[in-house]
Structures are given as C-alpha cells and as structure tokens.
Amino acid sequence: PQSNSQIVQPTESIAAAIEKASPGAEILVEPGEYREQVVLKDGIRLVSRAPREATIRLPITIPDADSSPAVVANGLSNAELTGFRIVGDAATPLGAGIAVTKSGLVINNVEISGAAKAGIDFGEGSSATLLGSSIHDNPGAAILVRSGANPRVSNNVFNRNGMSERAPGNVMIEEGGKPIFQDNVFVGLSP
C-alpha cells in the first residue's frame, strides 16, 4: 500500500490509527472485532478490507452506552466510512450506530444493528451520504434526520427497525430536516 495507507489488525486500535493519520490517508481495517468508539477525522477514509467483516462494538466499559454512538463524525468536511458492521447487543448496548454532526461524510456498504436510538443519527448541519447499506434489527429508528440535516440516502435496505416501544418510528425526520431518498428498500414497513 502507498505510504498514506495504514493497516489495522484486530489486536490494534482503529482510534490510534486515526490519530496518527493525516488528511488524504486511507486506513484499512482487517477482519475482526474492534471494541472501541471510533471518532472519524477530516480527510480520512476508513475502510474494512473485507466488506462487513470488521465489526465495531462499543467497549463494555463505556458509561451510558445505550446513548453513545459507536462511530462519531463531528465537524468534518470530507470523510468516508466503508464496509463496516456496527453492532449493539444486550452485553454492549449501542445508542446510535453512527452520529454525524456538521459533517460531510460518505457512509458506504455498512451494516448496522442493535441501536437503541437510531442506526444513523444525521445531526444538525450534516450533509452525509448513505449508500448501499443494510440497517436492520435496530430497536430504535433506522435513521433519524434532525433539523438542518440534508443527507442523501440511496440504495439501502431497511428491515425490522423501530421495534422498541420507545422508538419514534422507523424513519424519523424532524421538522427542518431535508433528506433525499432514492432507490431504497423498506422491508415489512407498516405505514
């Protein structure tokens, strides 16, 4: 790989690799399970080398895990997250799979399940793109589009989301949120 590419093994930390990376770098993550919260950095491409074979879970030690996101994008103009599985379960709860605020982020071919609040939380000022992903079995909403967010959501499959009695629904769009939906598949969605 070229010099601005790093490889992360399952025994290593994605967060540590991101910290060392400079804009324009690509971080390739080997298959395995990574128990950490990943904070994305501007200009960095974070890629699972084998699609959906690298899994991100919150560490057991994190307080308020059921309200924490596994992947955080805040204030980025240009970053990419490709090919990851993001999972929450009873042992390691998950608030949101990915939380995006004031960021341009491309999310490509990810799989998110087990999020209590939302698979993806598109916060204020985010102009993110969600492509070719599978958002399924989240007790919370599949996606939450907050006021002032305008994500592009295309070619994704949404299945069995919003099942918890506390969930606001399957897809939650706040007033002032302006998502664009194209060619998505919603499985078993009641109106």
PEFEN-V309952 format. One record per backbone hydrogen bond with DSSP energy under -0.5 kcal/mol. CO is the residue of the C=O (numbers start at 1). NH is the residue of the N-H. Records with the same first field share a line. If there is no record, write none. Layout:
CO: NH + NH
This chain:
2: 5
4: 26
6: 28
8: 30
9: 12
13: 17
14: 18
15: 19
16: 20
17: 21
22: 25
25: 45
26: 6 + 28
27: 29 + 47
28: 8 + 30
29: 49
32: 55
33: 35
34: 36 + 57
36: 38
37: 39
38: 40 + 72
41: 44
43: 24
44: 46 + 80
45: 27 + 47
46: 82
47: 29 + 49
49: 51
50: 53
53: 32 + 55
54: 85
55: 34 + 57
56: 87
57: 36
59: 62
62: 65
64: 67 + 68
65: 68 + 95
68: 95 + 96
70: 38
71: 99
72: 40
73: 101
76: 104
78: 43
79: 106
80: 46
81: 108
82: 48
83: 52 + 54
84: 111
85: 56
86: 113
92: 89
94: 116
95: 117 + 118
96: 70
97: 71
98: 100 + 121
99: 73 + 101
100: 123
101: 75
103: 105 + 127
104: 79
105: 107 + 129
106: 81 + 108
107: 131
108: 83
110: 134
111: 86
112: 136
113: 88
114: 94
115: 140
117: 141
118: 97
119: 97 + 98
120: 122 + 144
121: 100 + 123
122: 146
123: 126
124: 102
126: 150
128: 152
129: 107 + 131
130: 154
131: 109
133: 135 + 157
134: 112 + 136
135: 159
137: 114 + 139
138: 162 + 163
139: 164
140: 162
141: 119
142: 120
143: 172
144: 122 + 146
145: 174
146: 149
148: 125
149: 178
151: 153 + 180
152: 130 + 154
153: 182
154: 132
156: 185
157: 135
158: 187
159: 137
160: 138
164: 167
170: 142 + 143
171: 173
172: 145 + 174
174: 177
176: 148
179: 181
180: 153
182: 155
184: 186
185: 158 + 187
186: 189
187: 160
188: 190
